[in-house]
Amino acid sequence: MPLRMASYDSGLCDLVVTPSHVYWLEIHDRRSSPPPSKGGGSGAYGAALMCDEAGGTLTRTSRRDGEKVTLVKLDYRPYDLTARDGTLYWTGAPCTGGARGQDDPDWFWSYRDGASSEPTTIGAKDRSYLGIIASEASVFVSDRFGKGGALRVDEAHPDGEPILPDNEQPWLIAADGRRLAWTDRSWQLALTDLATRSTTRGAPLDAMPMDGSAFANGWLVRTTEAILVITADGKTVRKRFTIRPYGDRGNGAFAGGRYYYWADGDDTLSRLDVTTGMVARVRAPEAKRACGVAVDGDTIFWADRGREAVFAWRTSIFDETPPEDP
């Protein structure tokens, strides 16, 4: 049976797992109704952020004893979470219903658990950071609704090194040691060489990307409509697997250089083998509205909106399930 680890309250589905803990961002309303929009509409960033007047928390639970701890209280709506080399990174928005002002909080933070009690703001202060991804060496962040472009942030470039020019409005997908994978509103895969900044256009994705991964022989991209396995040069879609619509599925997880795991907002979890194209689906006994998943070693974790909890289960359950060829 899956293990219920901790309660989960109104959070984003994206989980980050370390050997000792599971982390996520929760969202909490800070007032009963949002303030009037300065522009008379739903705010400068509209549906991209679903921007109510909201705050949040950075939360973790122990993998050893299930203790749930609020690490940081956030006076803004958190948006995207990732981790690299023991440090958590996330983006967020002040959600004031209008354009960002001088008194609004910064949009990009990092937090090294155990080293401080408060997050550190990083990156340039005149940016509007949204999407964020991590590779083994760097963290990349997009500014698609502000000045534009994408930047690399690491120890050598704490204020951000431009990778994509400001005339681009990129959705970041994944990165390996040499290239950044992204797309614009054409939904065509683009690969940018991190050394030369040259960009090549590749296969059509046909829908907005939600997450992705680089692996030895190609790229995996999950869009709002399908999971695609694409060749290393970005030109050819080797496998396209249609998934059912689900508005806030959260991120999937790529593990072992071979398997991609995801949830569809119901009581099932799925795994795609990128080497064979085969899919295994399991019905989790404790799942109801499973969303974002993460994998560490032989354990899969997911957040569940129906059960209001974070769960853990053994990945070997997928090996015991007859695969299907979608």
Order of alpha helices (4+ residues) and beta strands (2+ residues): beta-beta-beta-beta-beta-beta-beta-beta-beta-beta-beta-beta-beta-beta-beta-beta-beta-beta-beta-beta-beta-beta-beta-beta-beta-beta-beta-beta
